[in-house]
Amino acid sequence: MLKSQRTPAGDALTNLMLDLFRLNSQLLTAGDRLVAQLGLTSARWQILGAIVHAERPQPVAWLARDLGANRQNVQRIVNDLHAEGLLTFEANPHHRRAQLVVLTDKGRRAFNAAMALQAPWVTGLSEGLSVKDLQTVHRVVTALRKKLEPHED
């Protein structure tokens, strides 16, 4: 077997990445269970959240970029949410074909209901964890994300 050519920091980061992959899977499963009664999935909830937190209505491609997701996958979920009356499309004055995605009242109610379920869940999940440690993990994950983002040269 070949000896690892990684540095100690590289080994530590590899272990962190593997745990993050497992955590992501567990979070998606838990999120699906949490919002299933609302007719949502983690993916649908995530897209509703991206729309809510955007400064203004955006086309699907921008939502996908902000989520770090595949545009085609976001488009499929947006189409499903639209079919269920949670989203609507508006004309985009800057691009004739890339319509803007807008939350309907029904969509906002669904998102708010999901967040009402999330608050006690995340509070319980955070028990025993220090705010300082969580902020440190957030800073590390943000720094890694920035290193992985494509850079325009």
C-alpha positions in Angstrom: 0.0 0.0 0.0 1.3 3.5 -0.9 2.1 5.7 2.0 0.0 8.9 2.1 1.7 11.9 0.6 -0.6 14.2 2.6 0.6 16.6 5.3 -0.9 16.3 8.8 -3.2 19.2 7.8 -4.2 17.3 4.6 -5.0 14.2 6.7 -7.0 16.3 9.1 -8.9 18.0 6.3 -9.6 14.6 4.6 -11.1 13.3 7.9 -13.2 16.5 8.2 -14.4 16.2 4.6 -15.5 12.6 5.1 -17.4 13.6 8.3 -19.0 16.5 6.4 -20.2 14.1 3.7 -21.8 11.9 6.3 -23.2 14.9 8.1 -24.7 16.3 4.9 -26.4 13.0 4.3 -27.8 12.9 7.8 -28.9 16.5 7.6 -30.8 15.9 4.4 -32.5 12.8 5.8 -33.4 14.6 9.1 -34.7 17.6 7.1 -36.8 15.4 4.9 -38.4 13.9 8.0 -38.9 17.3 9.6 -40.8 18.8 6.7 -42.5 15.8 5.2 -45.8 16.6 6.9 -45.7 19.9 5.0 -45.3 18.2 1.6 -41.7 19.4 1.4 -38.3 17.8 1.1 -35.0 19.2 2.2 -34.3 20.2 -1.4 -37.6 22.0 -1.8 -37.2 23.7 1.6 -33.7 24.8 0.6 -34.9 26.4 -2.6 -37.8 28.2 -0.8 -35.2 29.5 1.6 -32.9 30.8 -1.1 -35.9 32.6 -2.7 -36.9 34.1 0.7 -33.3 35.2 1.5 -32.5 36.7 -1.9 -32.5 40.5 -2.1 -34.8 40.4 -5.1 -36.5 37.9 -7.4 -33.9 35.9 -9.3 -33.9 33.5 -12.3 -33.2 29.8 -11.7 -29.6 30.0 -12.8 -28.8 32.6 -10.1 -30.6 30.6 -7.4 -28.6 27.5 -8.4 -25.4 29.6 -8.3 -26.2 30.9 -4.8 -27.0 27.4 -3.6 -23.9 25.9 -5.2 -26.2 23.5 -7.0 -26.8 22.2 -10.5 -29.0 24.5 -12.5 -31.0 21.6 -14.1 -31.7 20.1 -10.6 -32.9 23.5 -9.3 -35.0 24.0 -12.4 -36.7 20.6 -11.9 -37.5 21.4 -8.2 -38.7 24.9 -9.1 -41.0 23.5 -11.7 -42.4 21.1 -9.1 -42.9 23.9 -6.6 -44.6 26.0 -9.3 -47.0 23.1 -10.2 -48.0 23.0 -6.5 -48.6 26.7 -6.4 -45.7 27.5 -4.1 -43.9 29.6 -6.7 -44.8 31.7 -9.6 -42.8 33.2 -12.5 -42.5 36.8 -13.4 -41.1 38.5 -16.5 -37.4 39.4 -16.2 -36.8 42.8 -17.7 -33.1 41.9 -18.3 -33.6 38.6 -20.0 -36.6 37.5 -22.0 -36.3 33.8 -21.4 -34.9 33.6 -17.9 -38.0 34.3 -15.8 -37.8 35.4 -12.2 -38.9 33.0 -9.5 -41.2 34.4 -6.9 -42.7 32.9 -3.8 -46.5 32.8 -3.6 -48.4 33.3 -0.4 -48.8 29.6 -0.2 -45.1 29.2 -0.7 -44.3 31.7 2.1 -46.7 29.9 4.5 -45.0 26.6 3.7 -41.5 28.1 4.3 -42.6 29.7 7.5 -44.2 26.5 8.7 -40.9 24.7 8.0 -39.0 27.3 9.9 -41.4 26.9 12.9 -40.5 23.2 12.9 -36.8 23.9 12.5 -36.4 26.2 15.5 -37.0 23.7 18.3 -35.2 21.0 16.3 -32.0 23.0 15.8 -32.2 24.3 19.4 -32.2 20.7 20.6 -29.5 19.7 18.2 -27.2 22.5 19.4 -27.5 21.5 23.1 -24.1 20.9 24.6 -22.3 22.6 21.7 -20.6 25.9 22.4 -21.4 29.0 20.3 -17.7 29.7 20.0 -17.0 26.2 18.6 -19.9 26.4 16.2 -18.6 29.8 15.0 -15.1 28.4 14.5 -16.5 25.5 12.4 -18.5 28.0 10.4 -15.4 30.1 9.7 -13.4 27.0 8.6 -16.2 25.8 6.3 -16.6 29.3 4.8 -12.8 29.5 4.2 -12.8 26.1 2.5 -15.8 27.1 0.3 -14.0 30.2 -0.8 -10.9 28.2 -1.7 -13.0 25.9 -3.8 -15.1 28.5 -5.6 -14.0 29.1 -9.2 -11.8 32.2 -9.5 -11.9 34.5 -12.5 -8.3 35.0 -13.7 
